[in-house]
Amino acid sequence: MTLHHLVREPKLKLDKNPLLLLLHGYGSNEEDLFSFATELPEEYYVISARAPYDMTYGSYAWYAINFDADENKFSDIGQAQQSRDLIANFIDELVATYAIDSNNVTLIGFSQGSILGYAVALSYPQKVQRLVAMSGYLNTEIAVDDFAANDLTMLKIFASHGTVDQVIPVDWARKSIPVLKELGISVVYKEYPVGHGVAPQNFFDFKNWLQS
Protein backbone atom coordinates (compact mmCIF):
# COMPACT_ATOMS: atom_id res chain seq x y z
CA MET A 1 0.00 0.00 0.00
CA THR A 2 1.38 3.41 -0.90
CA LEU A 3 0.39 5.15 2.35
CA HIS A 4 0.89 3.92 5.91
CA HIS A 5 -2.55 3.77 7.55
CA LEU A 6 -4.69 2.64 10.48
CA VAL A 7 -7.91 0.67 9.98
CA ARG A 8 -11.05 0.34 12.03
CA GLU A 9 -13.04 -2.47 10.48
CA PRO A 10 -16.80 -1.99 10.25
CA LYS A 11 -18.64 -3.43 13.24
CA LEU A 12 -21.56 -4.05 10.94
CA LYS A 13 -20.24 -6.14 8.03
CA LEU A 14 -21.95 -5.79 4.67
CA ASP A 15 -20.93 -7.33 1.32
CA LYS A 16 -19.38 -3.97 0.52
CA ASN A 17 -18.98 -1.35 3.21
CA PRO A 18 -18.75 2.44 2.86
CA LEU A 19 -15.38 4.08 3.53
CA LEU A 20 -14.39 7.09 5.63
CA LEU A 21 -10.85 8.07 4.73
CA LEU A 22 -9.26 10.44 7.26
CA LEU A 23 -6.62 12.96 6.14
CA HIS A 24 -4.75 14.70 8.97
CA GLY A 25 -3.33 18.21 9.05
CA TYR A 26 0.20 19.58 8.61
CA GLY A 27 2.68 18.35 11.20
CA SER A 28 0.34 15.72 12.60
CA ASN A 29 -0.04 11.99 11.90
CA GLU A 30 -2.57 9.22 11.25
CA GLU A 31 -3.37 8.79 14.95
CA ASP A 32 -4.76 12.29 15.29
CA LEU A 33 -8.17 12.00 13.60
CA PHE A 34 -8.25 8.23 14.20
CA SER A 35 -8.81 9.00 17.89
CA PHE A 36 -12.49 9.61 17.12
CA ALA A 37 -12.91 6.49 14.93
CA THR A 38 -14.90 4.76 17.69
CA GLU A 39 -17.49 7.55 17.49
CA LEU A 40 -18.14 7.09 13.77
CA PRO A 41 -21.00 5.02 12.31
CA GLU A 42 -20.54 1.26 12.64
CA GLU A 43 -21.08 0.27 9.01
CA TYR A 44 -18.01 2.21 7.80
CA TYR A 45 -14.45 1.22 7.26
CA VAL A 46 -12.60 4.06 9.00
CA ILE A 47 -9.11 4.36 7.56
CA SER A 48 -6.64 7.04 8.59
CA ALA A 49 -3.75 7.73 6.22
CA ARG A 50 -0.31 9.09 7.09
CA ALA A 51 0.95 11.90 4.86
CA PRO A 52 4.09 11.07 2.84
CA TYR A 53 6.49 13.83 3.94
CA ASP A 54 8.29 13.11 7.21
CA MET A 55 8.92 16.17 9.37
CA THR A 56 10.61 14.20 12.23
CA TYR A 57 9.25 13.16 15.64
CA GLY A 58 6.07 11.57 14.35
CA SER A 59 4.85 14.56 12.38
CA TYR A 60 4.06 14.44 8.68
CA ALA A 61 2.89 16.74 5.92
CA TRP A 62 1.04 16.35 2.62
CA TYR A 63 3.24 19.12 1.22
CA ALA A 64 5.82 21.60 2.47
CA ILE A 65 4.90 25.10 3.57
CA ASN A 66 7.85 27.44 3.03
CA PHE A 67 8.67 30.99 4.05
CA ASP A 68 10.63 33.41 1.90
CA ALA A 69 12.88 36.27 3.09
CA ASP A 70 9.85 38.54 3.57
CA GLU A 71 8.16 35.85 5.65
CA ASN A 72 5.53 35.18 3.02
CA LYS A 73 4.13 31.72 3.44
CA PHE A 74 3.72 29.63 0.31
CA SER A 75 2.72 26.05 -0.42
CA ASP A 76 4.75 23.59 -2.46
CA ILE A 77 2.14 23.06 -5.18
CA GLY A 78 4.16 20.29 -6.89
CA GLN A 79 4.27 18.23 -3.70
CA ALA A 80 0.58 18.94 -3.09
CA GLN A 81 -0.32 17.66 -6.57
CA GLN A 82 1.75 14.51 -5.99
CA SER A 83 -0.07 13.93 -2.70
CA ARG A 84 -3.41 14.49 -4.47
CA ASP A 85 -2.61 11.63 -6.84
CA LEU A 86 -1.17 9.47 -4.07
CA ILE A 87 -4.49 9.73 -2.22
CA ALA A 88 -6.48 9.00 -5.41
CA ASN A 89 -4.39 5.86 -6.05
CA PHE A 90 -4.60 4.91 -2.38
CA ILE A 91 -8.42 4.91 -2.65
CA ASP A 92 -8.11 2.40 -5.52
CA GLU A 93 -5.78 0.24 -3.41
CA LEU A 94 -8.19 0.30 -0.47
CA VAL A 95 -11.12 -0.70 -2.69
CA ALA A 96 -9.01 -3.58 -4.07
CA THR A 97 -7.84 -4.72 -0.60
CA TYR A 98 -10.89 -4.33 1.63
CA ALA A 99 -14.60 -5.01 1.08
CA ILE A 100 -15.27 -1.34 0.30
CA ASP A 101 -18.08 0.01 -1.86
CA SER A 102 -16.28 2.20 -4.42
CA ASN A 103 -19.51 4.21 -4.86
CA ASN A 104 -19.61 5.14 -1.18
CA VAL A 105 -16.36 6.90 -0.34
CA THR A 106 -16.14 9.89 2.01
CA LEU A 107 -12.98 11.90 2.65
CA ILE A 108 -12.68 13.63 6.03
CA GLY A 109 -9.89 16.17 6.09
CA PHE A 110 -8.65 18.61 8.70
CA SER A 111 -6.60 21.68 7.76
CA GLN A 112 -4.01 20.62 5.16
CA GLY A 113 -5.84 17.29 4.87
CA SER A 114 -9.01 19.22 4.05
CA ILE A 115 -7.21 21.27 1.34
CA LEU A 116 -6.06 17.96 -0.18
CA GLY A 117 -9.56 16.53 0.21
CA TYR A 118 -10.97 19.33 -1.96
CA ALA A 119 -8.30 18.72 -4.62
CA VAL A 120 -8.93 14.95 -4.73
CA ALA A 121 -12.74 15.27 -4.78
CA LEU A 122 -12.77 17.89 -7.56
CA SER A 123 -10.11 16.11 -9.61
CA TYR A 124 -11.53 12.58 -9.25
CA PRO A 125 -15.27 12.86 -8.47
CA GLN A 126 -15.73 9.30 -9.76
CA LYS A 127 -13.71 8.09 -6.72
CA VAL A 128 -15.15 10.33 -4.00
CA GLN A 129 -18.84 10.95 -3.32
CA ARG A 130 -18.60 13.04 -0.16
CA LEU A 131 -16.10 15.32 1.52
CA VAL A 132 -16.00 16.67 5.06
CA ALA A 133 -13.61 19.65 4.91
CA MET A 134 -12.80 21.01 8.36
CA SER A 135 -10.67 24.11 8.86
CA GLY A 136 -9.42 24.16 5.27
CA TYR A 137 -10.15 25.91 2.00
CA LEU A 138 -10.31 25.28 -1.73
CA ASN A 139 -7.02 25.81 -3.57
CA THR A 140 -7.84 25.10 -7.23
CA GLU A 141 -4.12 25.10 -8.14
CA ILE A 142 -3.80 21.71 -6.47
CA ALA A 143 -6.65 20.19 -8.52
CA VAL A 144 -6.04 18.76 -12.01
CA ASP A 145 -6.01 21.42 -14.75
CA ASP A 146 -9.37 20.59 -16.27
CA PHE A 147 -11.26 19.79 -13.05
CA ALA A 148 -14.08 22.20 -13.98
CA ALA A 149 -14.95 19.92 -16.91
CA ASN A 150 -15.73 17.06 -14.47
CA ASP A 151 -19.29 16.18 -13.57
CA LEU A 152 -19.37 17.39 -9.96
CA THR A 153 -23.14 17.33 -9.50
CA MET A 154 -23.07 14.10 -7.44
CA LEU A 155 -20.46 15.43 -5.03
CA LYS A 156 -21.63 16.49 -1.57
CA ILE A 157 -19.49 18.61 0.74
CA PHE A 158 -19.77 19.48 4.42
CA ALA A 159 -17.36 22.35 5.13
CA SER A 160 -16.73 23.90 8.52
CA HIS A 161 -14.43 26.45 10.10
CA GLY A 162 -13.66 28.15 13.39
CA THR A 163 -14.48 31.86 13.37
CA VAL A 164 -11.31 32.68 15.34
CA ASP A 165 -8.93 30.39 13.43
CA GLN A 166 -5.42 31.92 13.60
CA VAL A 167 -3.86 29.37 11.22
CA ILE A 168 -6.24 29.44 8.24
CA PRO A 169 -8.42 32.58 8.20
CA VAL A 170 -12.15 31.91 8.13
CA ASP A 171 -12.41 34.23 5.10
CA TRP A 172 -10.51 31.68 3.00
CA ALA A 173 -13.14 29.08 3.81
CA ARG A 174 -16.00 31.52 3.16
CA LYS A 175 -14.59 32.41 -0.27
CA SER A 176 -14.50 28.73 -1.24
CA ILE A 177 -18.25 28.20 -0.85
CA PRO A 178 -19.61 30.25 -3.81
CA VAL A 179 -16.92 28.72 -6.06
CA LEU A 180 -18.06 25.21 -5.07
CA LYS A 181 -21.74 26.06 -5.57
CA GLU A 182 -20.96 27.52 -8.98
CA LEU A 183 -19.52 24.12 -9.93
CA GLY A 184 -22.89 22.52 -9.14
CA ILE A 185 -21.73 20.92 -5.88
CA SER A 186 -24.12 20.51 -2.96
CA VAL A 187 -22.47 22.28 0.01
CA VAL A 188 -23.39 22.61 3.68
CA TYR A 189 -21.20 25.20 5.42
CA LYS A 190 -21.03 25.83 9.16
CA GLU A 191 -18.94 27.99 11.46
CA TYR A 192 -18.13 27.49 15.15
CA PRO A 193 -16.75 29.95 17.73
CA VAL A 194 -13.39 28.15 17.98
CA GLY A 195 -9.81 28.42 16.72
CA HIS A 196 -7.95 25.91 14.54
CA GLY A 197 -9.56 22.72 15.80
CA VAL A 198 -12.67 20.55 15.69
CA ALA A 199 -15.43 21.68 18.04
CA PRO A 200 -17.58 18.90 19.57
CA GLN A 201 -20.61 20.46 17.86
CA ASN A 202 -18.75 20.33 14.52
CA PHE A 203 -18.17 16.61 15.00
CA PHE A 204 -21.82 16.06 15.92
CA ASP A 205 -23.02 18.07 12.89
CA PHE A 206 -20.92 16.26 10.29
CA LYS A 207 -21.92 12.89 11.77
CA ASN A 208 -25.58 13.85 11.38
CA TRP A 209 -24.85 15.07 7.85
CA LEU A 210 -23.21 11.73 6.99
CA GLN A 211 -26.16 9.77 8.32
CA SER A 212 -28.69 11.86 6.47
C-alpha positions as CSV (number, residue, x, y, z in Angstrom):
1,M,0.0,0.0,0.0
2,T,1.4,3.4,-0.9
3,L,0.4,5.1,2.4
4,H,0.9,3.9,5.9
5,H,-2.6,3.8,7.6
6,L,-4.7,2.6,10.5
7,V,-7.9,0.7,10.0
8,R,-11.0,0.3,12.0
9,E,-13.0,-2.5,10.5
10,P,-16.8,-2.0,10.3
11,K,-18.6,-3.4,13.2
12,L,-21.6,-4.1,10.9
13,K,-20.2,-6.1,8.0
14,L,-22.0,-5.8,4.7
15,D,-20.9,-7.3,1.3
16,K,-19.4,-4.0,0.5
17,N,-19.0,-1.3,3.2
18,P,-18.7,2.4,2.9
19,L,-15.4,4.1,3.5
20,L,-14.4,7.1,5.6
21,L,-10.8,8.1,4.7
22,L,-9.3,10.4,7.3
23,L,-6.6,13.0,6.1
24,H,-4.7,14.7,9.0
25,G,-3.3,18.2,9.1
26,Y,0.2,19.6,8.6
27,G,2.7,18.4,11.2
28,S,0.3,15.7,12.6
29,N,0.0,12.0,11.9
30,E,-2.6,9.2,11.2
31,E,-3.4,8.8,15.0
32,D,-4.8,12.3,15.3
33,L,-8.2,12.0,13.6
34,F,-8.2,8.2,14.2
35,S,-8.8,9.0,17.9
36,F,-12.5,9.6,17.1
37,A,-12.9,6.5,14.9
38,T,-14.9,4.8,17.7
39,E,-17.5,7.6,17.5
40,L,-18.1,7.1,13.8
41,P,-21.0,5.0,12.3
42,E,-20.5,1.3,12.6
43,E,-21.1,0.3,9.0
44,Y,-18.0,2.2,7.8
45,Y,-14.4,1.2,7.3
46,V,-12.6,4.1,9.0
47,I,-9.1,4.4,7.6
48,S,-6.6,7.0,8.6
49,A,-3.7,7.7,6.2
50,R,-0.3,9.1,7.1
51,A,0.9,11.9,4.9
52,P,4.1,11.1,2.8
53,Y,6.5,13.8,3.9
54,D,8.3,13.1,7.2
55,M,8.9,16.2,9.4
56,T,10.6,14.2,12.2
57,Y,9.3,13.2,15.6
58,G,6.1,11.6,14.3
59,S,4.9,14.6,12.4
60,Y,4.1,14.4,8.7
61,A,2.9,16.7,5.9
62,W,1.0,16.4,2.6
63,Y,3.2,19.1,1.2
64,A,5.8,21.6,2.5
65,I,4.9,25.1,3.6
66,N,7.8,27.4,3.0
67,F,8.7,31.0,4.0
68,D,10.6,33.4,1.9
69,A,12.9,36.3,3.1
70,D,9.9,38.5,3.6
71,E,8.2,35.8,5.7
72,N,5.5,35.2,3.0
73,K,4.1,31.7,3.4
74,F,3.7,29.6,0.3
75,S,2.7,26.1,-0.4
76,D,4.7,23.6,-2.5
77,I,2.1,23.1,-5.2
78,G,4.2,20.3,-6.9
79,Q,4.3,18.2,-3.7
80,A,0.6,18.9,-3.1
81,Q,-0.3,17.7,-6.6
82,Q,1.7,14.5,-6.0
83,S,-0.1,13.9,-2.7
84,R,-3.4,14.5,-4.5
85,D,-2.6,11.6,-6.8
86,L,-1.2,9.5,-4.1
87,I,-4.5,9.7,-2.2
88,A,-6.5,9.0,-5.4
89,N,-4.4,5.9,-6.0
90,F,-4.6,4.9,-2.4
91,I,-8.4,4.9,-2.7
92,D,-8.1,2.4,-5.5
93,E,-5.8,0.2,-3.4
94,L,-8.2,0.3,-0.5
95,V,-11.1,-0.7,-2.7
96,A,-9.0,-3.6,-4.1
97,T,-7.8,-4.7,-0.6
98,Y,-10.9,-4.3,1.6
99,A,-14.6,-5.0,1.1
100,I,-15.3,-1.3,0.3
101,D,-18.1,0.0,-1.9
102,S,-16.3,2.2,-4.4
103,N,-19.5,4.2,-4.9
104,N,-19.6,5.1,-1.2
105,V,-16.4,6.9,-0.3
106,T,-16.1,9.9,2.0
107,L,-13.0,11.9,2.7
108,I,-12.7,13.6,6.0
109,G,-9.9,16.2,6.1
110,F,-8.7,18.6,8.7
111,S,-6.6,21.7,7.8
112,Q,-4.0,20.6,5.2
113,G,-5.8,17.3,4.9
114,S,-9.0,19.2,4.0
115,I,-7.2,21.3,1.3
116,L,-6.1,18.0,-0.2
117,G,-9.6,16.5,0.2
118,Y,-11.0,19.3,-2.0
119,A,-8.3,18.7,-4.6
120,V,-8.9,15.0,-4.7
121,A,-12.7,15.3,-4.8
122,L,-12.8,17.9,-7.6
123,S,-10.1,16.1,-9.6
124,Y,-11.5,12.6,-9.2
125,P,-15.3,12.9,-8.5
126,Q,-15.7,9.3,-9.8
127,K,-13.7,8.1,-6.7
128,V,-15.2,10.3,-4.0
129,Q,-18.8,10.9,-3.3
130,R,-18.6,13.0,-0.2
131,L,-16.1,15.3,1.5
132,V,-16.0,16.7,5.1
133,A,-13.6,19.7,4.9
134,M,-12.8,21.0,8.4
135,S,-10.7,24.1,8.9
136,G,-9.4,24.2,5.3
137,Y,-10.2,25.9,2.0
138,L,-10.3,25.3,-1.7
139,N,-7.0,25.8,-3.6
140,T,-7.8,25.1,-7.2
141,E,-4.1,25.1,-8.1
142,I,-3.8,21.7,-6.5
143,A,-6.6,20.2,-8.5
144,V,-6.0,18.8,-12.0
145,D,-6.0,21.4,-14.7
146,D,-9.4,20.6,-16.3
147,F,-11.3,19.8,-13.0
148,A,-14.1,22.2,-14.0
149,A,-14.9,19.9,-16.9
150,N,-15.7,17.1,-14.5
151,D,-19.3,16.2,-13.6
152,L,-19.4,17.4,-10.0
153,T,-23.1,17.3,-9.5
154,M,-23.1,14.1,-7.4
155,L,-20.5,15.4,-5.0
156,K,-21.6,16.5,-1.6
157,I,-19.5,18.6,0.7
158,F,-19.8,19.5,4.4
159,A,-17.4,22.3,5.1
160,S,-16.7,23.9,8.5
161,H,-14.4,26.4,10.1
162,G,-13.7,28.1,13.4
163,T,-14.5,31.9,13.4
164,V,-11.3,32.7,15.3
165,D,-8.9,30.4,13.4
166,Q,-5.4,31.9,13.6
167,V,-3.9,29.4,11.2
168,I,-6.2,29.4,8.2
169,P,-8.4,32.6,8.2
170,V,-12.2,31.9,8.1
171,D,-12.4,34.2,5.1
172,W,-10.5,31.7,3.0
173,A,-13.1,29.1,3.8
174,R,-16.0,31.5,3.2
175,K,-14.6,32.4,-0.3
176,S,-14.5,28.7,-1.2
177,I,-18.2,28.2,-0.8
178,P,-19.6,30.2,-3.8
179,V,-16.9,28.7,-6.1
180,L,-18.1,25.2,-5.1
181,K,-21.7,26.1,-5.6
182,E,-21.0,27.5,-9.0
183,L,-19.5,24.1,-9.9
184,G,-22.9,22.5,-9.1
185,I,-21.7,20.9,-5.9
186,S,-24.1,20.5,-3.0
187,V,-22.5,22.3,0.0
188,V,-23.4,22.6,3.7
189,Y,-21.2,25.2,5.4
190,K,-21.0,25.8,9.2
191,E,-18.9,28.0,11.5
192,Y,-18.1,27.5,15.2
193,P,-16.7,30.0,17.7
194,V,-13.4,28.1,18.0
195,G,-9.8,28.4,16.7
196,H,-7.9,25.9,14.5
197,G,-9.6,22.7,15.8
198,V,-12.7,20.5,15.7
199,A,-15.4,21.7,18.0
200,P,-17.6,18.9,19.6
201,Q,-20.6,20.5,17.9
202,N,-18.8,20.3,14.5
203,F,-18.2,16.6,15.0
204,F,-21.8,16.1,15.9
205,D,-23.0,18.1,12.9
206,F,-20.9,16.3,10.3
207,K,-21.9,12.9,11.8
208,N,-25.6,13.8,11.4
209,W,-24.9,15.1,7.9
210,L,-23.2,11.7,7.0
211,Q,-26.2,9.8,8.3
212,S,-28.7,11.9,6.5
